[in-house]
């Protein structure tokens, strides 16, 4: 099934699910932690892992930004235009920082754990449902 490309259709059907747990971004961590990562991004400066915060603490890593993970339940196409912008603008207007990750089936938004309820409400407000 192809993903949705129409921005209004994506926004009209948008909902969010929260992944259980709290997550942290770390870089250049012990490679043995890679199996525990829920996301990994290779950059020229190093490898970024998104780890459950308890895994990072157990490994003795510095924990900074503690994030909740929200999944946009709309199946957006990788070539869709505007969804990331609409989501980030809505959160920015509410003063909520976000970090976006795209998967094949869904987009994911990491927001401050302390603001997850506010962020979810803002994003659900984009939907016509």
Buried (B, 14 or more C-beta within 10 A) or exposed (E): EEBBBEBEBBBBBBBBEBBEBBBBBBEEBEEEBEEBBBBEEEEEEEBBBBBBBEBBEEBEBEBEBBBBBBBBEBBBBEEBEBBBEBBBEBBEEBEBBBBBBBEEEBBBBBBBBEBBEBBBEBBEEBBEE
